[in-house]
Structure formats: C-alpha cells, structure tokens
C-alpha cells in the first residue's frame, strides 16, 4: 500500500473547491488505494467557510482521508504538498482592465509560487485552475526556480471534455468513441479545439462534420461554453471544472491510454512554433508522471491561423506580466 499523498487546494471555500474536495477525499484524484492528506488554503475572511467544508468532509468518514488542515498562510498550506491545485484567484470585476486583473493575480500567484518553492515536496505537481490560468501558472512558476518548470501546468481539460461532449452529441456516438482531441493555446475565448487529428471510431472527425458546423458552431460553442453555463445556471461552472481538475491530475499521475492523448497547458519547448516557455495547451500524453507534447502532427492553414492567434494572446499576457515586474 502506498503512503499518503498530500494535496493542497487553494480557494478551498469557493464553489469549485466545494465540488473538488469530496472527490479528492473519496479517491478520485489519485486512485482508490491512495490515502490523502488535504491542506486547504483560503484568505482570512473565508477560513470559517473552509472550516464548514472540513466539518462535512469529516462527516463523510472517507476511508482514504487521513487529515484536513486549513490555513491562510501559503507557507503552511503548501508544506509537503505533492499535488497543488491552485483554484483561488481574483475574478475580473466590472470595469477592471486586463492590467489590473493580471496585477491582482500576481499578488496571489507570486507568493504562492514562492511558498511552493520553499516548502512543497520535491515531487510537487502544480495545476492552476484560477483564471487567467495559463498566465497565473507562469507567474507561480517564475517564483519557484527550484521546482522543475514542467511541474507547473494550467487547466484546459474542461475545454477538452466540453469539446468531446459536443462532438459526441453531434455525431450521435458515445464519448468513448472519440480519441485524440486537442485544445490548443490559451484557456480563453481564443482557444482552438482541433478536430483535424481527432478520431471517431478510428476516422478523422473533421471529415465527418461539415465545415460550417465546425467553424460556426463547434468552435464558438466550446470556447463560449463557460458563458453559456453562467447564463443558464446563474453561476459559473463548478462541478465540471472540479471534474476536469480531477481528470488532469489523474491522467498526469496515472498516464494516458495507449493510442490516445489529452489536452493540458504545459510549458512549451518550442513545439509547433509556440514560443519556448509559454504555458500553452497542447496535445499531450502522460507516462511515469510526466506530460509530453505529441510530436509530428501536420497543421494545416486553418488550424495554424487559430493556434497562432491564441498563442499570440499568451505572448501578450506574458509581456504584460513582465512589464508589471511579476515574472
Ligand atoms: P469562487 O469565487 O467560488 O471561489 C474562489 C475562492 O478562492 C474563494 O473562496 C476565495 O476566498 C478564494 N481565494 C481568493 N484569493 C485567494 C488566495 N490568495 N488564496 C487562497 N484562496 C483565495 O470561484 P470558483 O467558481 O471556485 O472559481 C475559481 C477559479 O476557477 C476562478 O478564477 C475561475 O475563473 C476559474 N475557472 C477556471 C476554469 C478552467 O477551465 N481553467 C473553469 C472554471 C472556472 O471558471
């Protein structure tokens, strides 16, 4: 039997936190045989709410859950973390410019990066969920020079899962018939869900749908799904986001299936013309606890244009946080 894994969750009292913690504690993050120690980070005013969630966690009597600790100090919360889920972030509020948003998040992700560098376990794996996720991951990474850069990732798995679901519904196939879907670029409206390498029962997806649906329905539906959820539910996606975070880490630790890949935002090594160092979504496989970018895919002009546009946005965000002295 494996020893316990310490999982730190930030923004633990938020709505994603509420959907996430119970699944971590029930064994869905790492596997049904892996005991878990939870460490929750919240801002001081939300500590009481986090205590309430911890009471409910206790009331589940989860066999795998060994402990729950709560703190408002990153140096305490990331102590010994093997997995760090950075969910808490500063949302964009009315009238806020992008620069203000990036600066406010710099104030969160810089100290968290420093704390991870100082006190997390040597094998720490970091997933940033809080938006703007890719650039927040870049900020945290910049302040954790002793942690290998590739351990900082950002979440595009929700976009990936949304795209699979939309395609499955269009072609009236089960989601399990779909393999090798890719989300490229930024977790934002510029993201590019690519069907040109996706296989549906072994055949290329883009050849099974008409071009107008792909361009005018599929791509915008996936990219704007978050807004559609807010419109319908009156609150942003939480359970599906938590589910995607679980999927991202489970895949990272346990690997992708033979003959398939997934999407994750990981530091670019320059593949597919994405500038080195940008944390961009790619087609990735996972093996032995490491993500690798799938190599050798042919990118046609249609895809190239969309990948370039999303990557250009990531470059602008990087330049902006650099200009603010955050990286
Ligand atoms: P909530 O506002 O419900 O919860 C956020 C929590 O973070 C709050 O409890 C807040 O007190 C806490 N927090 C704020 N600053 C903190 C800090 N410095 N340290 C620790 N905790 C802190 O938001 P929720 O709906 O849970 O969403 C969380 C984040 O996920 C948002 O940034 C949201 O934009 C982002 N999302 C990212 C997605 C993705 O696919 N990458 C999809 C879902 C979601 O929109």
Boltz pocket constraint, residues with backbone or C-beta under 6 A from the ligand:
constraints:
  - pocket:
      binder: B
      contacts: [[A, 10], [A, 11], [A, 12], [A, 13], [A, 14], [A, 15], [A, 16], [A, 17], [A, 41], [A, 42], [A, 43], [A, 46], [A, 87], [A, 88], [A, 89], [A, 90], [A, 91], [A, 107], [A, 108], [A, 128], [A, 129], [A, 130], [A, 131], [A, 132], [A, 133], [A, 155], [A, 156], [A, 157], [A, 158], [A, 159], [A, 187], [A, 226], [A, 236], [A, 237], [A, 238], [A, 241]]
      max_distance: 6.0
